[in-house]
């Protein structure tokens, strides 16, 4: 995602590790294509969007490893990181549009971007809910977290998750 800045001694081993790891190699390749199409500001914005996304992945991974079911507010905070936030940056870049950096950085714009990312991610939680119920293992999504933390049945937890989504839209 970001250029590796290191010493001459460690750069070759990093490059070898990158070549040996398919997911990192794919990210590196994709970022190379993105940077060629994007302005420096868009590239930096995308790097930050992806860093946020991976912070959310780390929280989810830790919860999965420990069996922790987060509080609803914890889940929503994590979803503010692990959401569809990178998508508008990619779409704008591919479409040839750039939200000016000073406008993008405004708190009210950041709120709109965060809420849009959260709302679409919660829709994904709702859409995937029944499929995930029928697959092995426990899948954390907003209805599951609400059911566990608020001691609601599956139906009521699902409906409350819909309410949370709708409230985020207003």
Backbone as a ProteinNet text record, in pm:
[ID]
protein_1_A
[PRIMARY]
XXXXXXXXXXXXXXXXXXXXXXXXXXXXXXXXXXXXXXXXXXXXXXXXXXXXXXXXXXXXXXXXXXXXXXXXXXXXXXXXXXXXXXXXXXXXXXXXXXXXXXXXXXXXXXXXXXXXXXXXXXXXXXXXXXXXXXXXXXXXXXXXXXXXXXXXXXXXXXXXXXXXXXXXXX
[TERTIARY]
83	0	87.4	185.8	274.3	415.7	492.8	630.7	708	788.5	870.2	996.4	1014.2	1131.8	1220	1334.7	1422.3	1567.5	1652.8	1795.4	1827.9	1943.3	1986.8	1998.6	2032.6	2049	1917	1806.7	1680.2	1586.1	1611.7	1524.1	1519.2	1630.9	1622.4	1540.6	1552.6	1474.7	1326.6	1295	1154.5	1101.6	1178.5	1135.3	1114.9	1202.6	1187.3	1061.8	1035.5	915.4	789.8	794.5	680.9	652.6	756.9	740.5	686.1	712.6	670.1	530	469.8	340.1	235.3	147.6	51.7	-37.9	-97.1	-182.5	-106.6	12.6	90.8	135.1	170.2	209.8	92.2	-28.2	-147.2	-174.6	-163.8	-182.1	-79.7	44.7	150.8	122.4	80.6	48.8	-70.8	-176.2	-295.8	-263.2	-181.7	-145.3	-63.7	20.7	96.9	6	-95.9	-192.9	-270.8	-312	-390	-310.4	-185.6	-101.3	-84.4	-78	-63.5	-189	-305.1	-430.6	-468.2	-408.8	-451.6	-357.6	-410.1	-324.6	-253.1	-148.4	-83.4	-180.4	-271.8	-369.6	-462.2	-508.7	-595.1	-519.7	-394.8	-314.1	-297.3	-268.7	-252.9	-385.4	-493.6	-626.2	-656.5	-625.2	-650.7	-565.1	-439.5	-353.5	-414.1	-462.2	-523.9	-654.1	-733.7	-857.1	-824.9	-722.5	-685.5	-625.5	-550.9	-497.8	-612.6	-712.6	-831.1	-898.3	-913.7	-978.6	-906.3	-774.4	-697.1	-697.2	-714.1	-732	-859.7	-964.8	-1088.3	-1069.2	-994.5	-965.3	-892.7	-798.5	-723.3	-815.3	-907.7	-1002.1	-1087.1	-1140.4	-1222.8	-1143.4	-1020.6	-936.3	-910.5	-883.1	-860.2	-985.9	-1100.5	-1226.3	-1252	-1224.2	-1246.1	-1153.1	-1028.3	-932.2	-966.7	-1020.3	-1049	-1193.6	-1278.2	-1419.7	-1496.6	-1438.9	-1501.7	-1614.9	-1728.4	-1837	-1833.9	-1808.1	-1793.6	-1926.8	-1916	-2034.7	-2082.7	-2208.3	-2261.7	-2181.9	-2150.5	-2073.7	-1934.9	-1873.4	-1741.3	-1750.8	-1855.7	-1874.6	-1893.2	-1977.1	-2000.5	-1873.7	-1793.4	-1666	-1572	-1566.6	-1482	-1531.6	-1663.8	-1719.1	-1690.5	-1662.4	-1624	-1486.2	-1408.9	-1280.3	-1295.8	-1358	-1376.3	-1509.5	-1509.3	-1630.7	-1593.3	-1687.5	-1665.9	-1600.8	-1535.7	-1474.9	-1379	-1296.9	-1207.8	-1281.3	-1403.3	-1473.4	-1495	-1542.7	-1557.9	-1425.6	-1318	-1187.7	-1148.9	-1171.1	-1141.5	-1232.6	-1362.2	-1460	-1428.1	-1398.3	-1364.6	-1239.7	-1140.6	-1015.7	-1039.1	-1106.6	-1133.3	-1222.3	-1316.4	-1407	-1347.3	-1225.7	-1159.5	-1202.5	-1262.1	-1306.9	-1221.9	-1191.7	-1116.5	-1183	-1224.4	-1273.4	-1152.5	-1153	-1036.1	-998.9	-870	-819.9	-877.5	-889.9	-942.6	-1089.7	-1166.2	-1306.1	-1313.9	-1231.9	-1230.8	-1196.5	-1110	-1063.5	-1161.2	-1262.1	-1357.3	-1430.1	-1451.3	-1521.4	-1659.8	-1734.2	-1867.1	-1858.4	-1757.3	-1739.4	-1693.1	-1603.8	-1559.6	-1676.9	-1768.6	-1888.9	-1972.5	-1993.3	-2071.9	-2005.4	-1875.2	-1802.6	-1810.8	-1791.3	-1797.6	-1937.3	-2040	-2177	-2215.8	-2173.3	-2203	-2134.9	-2009.1	-1938.1	-2002	-2041.6	-2106.3	-2240.3	-2320.2	-2453.4	-2445.3	-2355.4	-2344.1	-2291.4	-2204.1	-2151.8	-2259.4	-2342.4	-2451.7	-2553.1	-2578.6	-2664.7	-2604.5	-2473.9	-2407.4	-2428	-2415.8	-2443	-2584.3	-2680.6	-2820.8	-2844.9	-2788.4	-2806.6	-2743.7	-2628	-2554	-2597.5	-2680.7	-2713.7	-2763.2	-2864.3	-2919.5	-2820.5	-2745.6	-2644.2	-2538.1	-2496.2	-2394.9	-2448.3	-2578.1	-2637.3	-2628.3	-2635.4	-2634.6	-2495.9	-2392.7	-2256.5	-2185.3	-2080.8	-2012.7	-1943.7	-1934.2	-1865.3	-1956	-1904.8	-1979.3	-1930.2	-2022.7	-1990.2	-2040.7	-1950.1	-1993	-2050.4	-2170.8	-2235.8	-2325.5	-2383.5	-2459.2	-2575.5	-2656.4	-2763.6	-2712.3	-2604.6	-2548.2	-2499.8	-2431.4	-2380.1	-2495.9	-2597.8	-2713.9	-2783.7	-2802.6	-2868.8	-2793.1	-2662.5	-2579.8	-2576.5	-2549.8	-2528.8	-2658	-2767.4	-2893.4	-2994	-2946.6	-3030	-3162.6	-3153.4	-3271.8	-3274.1	-3392.3	-3403.1	-3350.5	-3323.7	-3264.8	-3349.2	-3479.8	-3568.9	-3562.7	-3575.8	-3574.1	-3438	-3331.9	-3197.8	-3181	-3232.3	-3224.7	-3301.1	-3421.7	-3502.7	-3437.1	-3373.4	-3303.1	-3183.3	-3114.8	-3003.7	-3054.3	-3173.1	-3234.2	-3257.6	-3307.3	-3329.4	-3198.2	-3091.9	-2961.1	-2918.7	-2931.3	-2897.3	-2977.5	-3108.5	-3194.6	-3161.6	-3129.8	-3093.9	-2964	-2871.2	-2746.5	-2772	-2881.3	-2913.2	-2977.2	-3019.2	-3091.2	-3010.6
-119	0	125.4	126.8	242.1	198.2	290.8	259	220.6	115.6	69.1	153.5	223.2	307	237.6	191	117.2	141	62.3	70.6	-25.3	-4.3	-91.2	-236.3	-257.3	-393.6	-471.4	-406	-477.4	-472.3	-384	-373.3	-501.6	-567.8	-690.9	-802	-816.5	-922.5	-887.8	-759.2	-718.7	-747.9	-713.2	-738.1	-886.9	-970.3	-1115.6	-1164	-1111.2	-1152.7	-1107.9	-991.9	-941.2	-1032.2	-1071.5	-1159.4	-1295.8	-1339.5	-1472.3	-1474	-1358.2	-1350.5	-1294.1	-1380.9	-1341.4	-1224.1	-1221.1	-1106.4	-973.7	-972.7	-848.6	-811.2	-910.9	-885.2	-824.1	-874.8	-821.9	-677.6	-650.2	-512.4	-419.6	-463.8	-382.4	-354.4	-456.3	-440	-346.7	-368.8	-284.8	-139.5	-118.8	17.8	82.7	5.3	59.2	109.2	31.4	74.5	196.9	195.3	306.4	436	431.8	551.8	611.3	526.6	577.3	651.3	615.5	679.3	796.7	803.8	898.7	1017.2	1121.2	1233.1	1193	1264.9	1234.1	1240.9	1336.6	1349.3	1227.6	1182	1063.4	939.1	927.8	812.9	811.6	926.9	935.2	905.6	957.8	932.9	783.3	717.2	573.4	495	534.6	467.9	478	595.7	613.2	533.7	531.5	451.2	303.9	255.1	113.9	85.6	180.2	161.6	152.6	238.1	230.5	94.2	49.7	-78.7	-190.9	-189.7	-295.8	-284.5	-164.9	-152.5	-224.7	-209.9	-282.9	-432.7	-476.2	-619.6	-672.7	-593.5	-636.1	-653.5	-560.2	-572.8	-698.1	-718.2	-837.3	-965.6	-966.1	-1084.2	-1115.1	-1010.8	-1030.3	-1082.7	-1027.8	-1075.1	-1220.7	-1256.5	-1395.1	-1490.6	-1451.1	-1537.7	-1557	-1454.2	-1462.4	-1499	-1504.3	-1533.5	-1417.1	-1298.6	-1178.9	-1129.2	-1104.3	-1035.7	-891.8	-797.2	-658.3	-599	-492	-411.4	-353.8	-314.6	-260.6	-137.9	-49.7	69.3	32.2	-73.2	-118.1	-167.8	-245.2	-298.8	-185	-87.8	25.1	107.6	123.2	195.5	119.7	-13.1	-93.8	-82.8	-83.9	-74.3	61.1	160.1	288.8	278.5	179.8	152.4	47.1	-64.6	-174.6	-155.3	-66.2	-42.2	-13.9	35.7	57.7	192.9	251.8	383.8	392.9	292	305.8	316	267.1	260.6	396.6	500.7	630.1	687.2	663.4	712.2	645.4	515.6	443.1	491.6	502.5	544.1	682.8	776.5	911.8	912.2	834.6	830.7	773.9	661	597.9	687.6	757.4	845.6	979.7	1006.4	1131.6	1249.9	1222.8	1329.9	1330.2	1447.7	1456.1	1555.8	1506.1	1593.4	1670.1	1802.4	1878.5	1844.2	1840.7	1798.4	1881.7	2014.1	2097.5	2068.1	2032.4	1993	1853.1	1762.8	1625.3	1622.2	1709.7	1709.1	1773.6	1842	1908.9	1806.4	1837.1	1743.3	1703	1797.6	1761.4	1665.3	1680.6	1588.2	1452.1	1451.3	1324.1	1249.5	1323.8	1261.6	1196.8	1267.5	1212.8	1086.7	1091.8	976	858.2	885.2	777.9	717.5	801.7	750.3	672	719	644.7	508.9	506.1	378.6	286	340.7	259.4	205.8	292.6	250.6	138.3	149.5	43.3	-85.2	-73.7	-193.5	-260.7	-181.6	-240.2	-306.2	-248.1	-315	-450.2	-455.1	-582.3	-680.4	-631.7	-716.2	-773.5	-688.2	-731.6	-829.3	-798.9	-883.9	-1021.7	-1025.4	-1150.9	-1229.6	-1171.3	-1229.3	-1373.4	-1400.3	-1536.7	-1634.4	-1589.6	-1676.7	-1714	-1615.9	-1641.9	-1730.1	-1719.3	-1806.8	-1953.3	-1977.8	-2114.4	-2165.1	-2088.9	-2133.8	-2164.7	-2247.3	-2286.8	-2169.3	-2179.8	-2077.8	-1960.9	-1876.8	-1756.6	-1640.2	-1571.5	-1455.3	-1331.3	-1240.4	-1117.6	-1022.7	-981.4	-877.8	-802.8	-693.3	-611	-686.1	-762.9	-836.2	-934.9	-1004.1	-1100.1	-1027.2	-915.7	-839.3	-785.1	-730.4	-678.7	-791.5	-905.6	-1019	-1059.5	-1070.1	-1113	-1009.2	-886.3	-782.3	-729.8	-734.1	-680.6	-791	-916.4	-1032.6	-1031.8	-1013	-1013.6	-1139.8	-1181.1	-1293.3	-1248.5	-1345.2	-1313.4	-1213	-1234.2	-1145.6	-1002.4	-986.9	-853	-785.8	-863.3	-807.7	-761.1	-839	-800.5	-669.6	-662.5	-541.6	-420.7	-441.4	-330.4	-287.2	-381.1	-346	-262.1	-294.3	-212.7	-70.9	-59.3	73	151	83.3	149.8	201	117	158.9	282.3	275.8	386.7	515.3	503.1	622.5	683.7	601.1	653.4	730.9	701.5	768	904.8	936.1	1062.6	1159.4
0	0	0	86.4	98	60.9	10.5	-25	100.6	90.4	201.9	208.7	318.4	339.8	442.1	398.5	488.8	450.5	509.8	479.2	365.4	306.3	196.4	241.6	366.4	417.6	419.4	455	474.2	354.2	260.4	144.3	61.7	31.8	-48.7	17.9	149	215.3	216.1	228.4	219.2	79	-23.3	-160.8	-185.7	-133.4	-148.6	-77.2	41.1	114.8	41.9	-19.1	-95.6	-214.7	-283.7	-400.1	-360.4	-237.6	-192.2	-131.3	-109.9	-41.5	-137.4	-186.3	-290.2	-250.1	-130.3	-97.1	-96	-38.3	-36.6	-177.5	-255.8	-394.7	-471.1	-447	-514	-471.9	-342	-295.2	-359.6	-364.6	-423	-570.5	-642.5	-784.3	-803.5	-726	-737.4	-705.4	-603.2	-566.8	-677.2	-742.3	-854.7	-965.8	-999.2	-1100.5	-1053.1	-926.7	-872.8	-878.2	-834.7	-830.8	-970.7	-1070.9	-1208.4	-1254.3	-1201.4	-1241.3	-1151.4	-1032.8	-930.1	-917.3	-856	-816.1	-686.4	-649.5	-521.1	-402.6	-405.2	-297	-291.7	-406.9	-410.7	-364.1	-403.7	-361.2	-210	-152.9	-7.9	62.7	8.9	66.3	65.2	-46	-57.2	42.6	58	156.9	296.9	331.5	463.1	474.2	368.8	369.6	392.4	324.9	339.1	476.9	531.3	667	766.9	750.4	837.1	823.1	700.6	675.2	749.2	741.5	806.1	958.4	1011.5	1156.8	1199.7	1120.2	1148.4	1137.6	1035.9	1021.4	1145	1196.6	1314.8	1435.3	1453.7	1565.8	1549	1429.8	1405.5	1425.2	1378.8	1395.2	1541.7	1618.9	1762.8	1830.7	1794.1	1853.7	1818.2	1693.1	1650.2	1725.5	1741.3	1811.3	1957.8	2020	2163.7	2193.6	2090.3	2111.9	2172.3	2166.4	2224.1	2135.5	2196.2	2126.5	2176.5	2086.8	2130.4	2175.8	2250.8	2279.4	2145.7	2139.5	2013.5	1971	2064.4	2028.2	1978	2035.6	1988.7	1844.8	1817.8	1683.5	1583.6	1619.9	1529.3	1508.9	1614.2	1599.9	1507	1522.7	1434.3	1290.8	1272.8	1137.9	1074.4	1154.6	1097.8	1032.6	1073.7	1009.7	901.1	934.5	839.8	769.5	672	594.7	449.3	375.6	232.6	202.1	298.2	281	161.4	132.2	16.2	-118.2	-125.2	-254.5	-320.7	-249.3	-316.7	-367.4	-294.7	-339.8	-471	-479.3	-603.5	-715.4	-686.3	-787.5	-840.9	-750.9	-794.8	-882	-843.3	-919.2	-1058	-1064.8	-1194.4	-1280.2	-1215.4	-1288.1	-1325.2	-1278.8	-1313.6	-1228.8	-1113.7	-1025.3	-899.4	-848.7	-723.7	-630.2	-515.7	-410.1	-357.1	-362.8	-317.6	-173.3	-146.4	-15.4	98.4	78.2	187.1	214.8	112.9	132.3	193.6	144.2	196.2	344.9	390.7	529.4	627.7	577.5	667.6	754.5	881.8	970.3	920.4	862.2	813	694.5	610	497.7	548.5	646.3	703.7	766.4	827.6	884.7	775.2	665.8	554.6	499.9	479.9	426.5	523.4	652.4	753	759.5	762.5	770.9	646	530.1	406.8	408.6	450.7	460.5	561.6	677.2	780.1	732.2	671.1	627.6	524.6	429.4	328.6	389.9	488.4	554	637.9	704.1	782.1	689.3	572.8	474.6	438.8	422.7	394.9	510.6	634.1	751.3	744.6	712.7	708.3	593.7	479.3	361.5	382.3	444.7	463.3	586.4	669.1	798.8	789.8	710	705.4	643.6	545.4	485.3	589.2	668.6	770.8	883.2	914	1015.8	974.6	844.5	792.6	756.9	788.7	759.6	891.4	885.2	1009.1	1078.4	1209.1	1287.5	1320.5	1406.4	1445.1	1361.1	1299.2	1217.5	1289.4	1319.8	1385.2	1282.1	1306.5	1228.6	1325.7	1283.3	1377	1442.2	1368.9	1437.6	1543	1515.2	1611.4	1736.9	1717.9	1832	1915.9	1850	1923.6	1999.1	1934.5	2001	2126.6	2114.9	2227.9	2339.3	2304.4	2405	2466.9	2390.7	2442.3	2474.2	2465.8	2500.1	2424.4	2292.4	2207.1	2123.3	2082.9	1990.1	1853.8	1765.4	1634.5	1556.9	1554.8	1478.6	1532.1	1663.7	1722.5	1705	1714.9	1694.5	1550.3	1455.9	1315.1	1292.4	1346.3	1329.1	1395.9	1509.4	1573.9	1489.4	1426.5	1337	1219.7	1169.2	1063.4	1115.5	1238.4	1298.4	1310.3	1351.9	1363	1225.9	1124.7	988.6	948.7	970.2	929.2	1004.2	1132.2	1208.5	1156.5	1114.7	1057.2	928.3	861.7	735.5	754.3	875.2	897.7	979.1
[MASK]
++++++++++++++++++++++++++++++++++++++++++++++++++++++++++++++++++++++++++++++++++++++++++++++++++++++++++++++++++++++++++++++++++++++++++++++++++++++++++++++++++++++++++

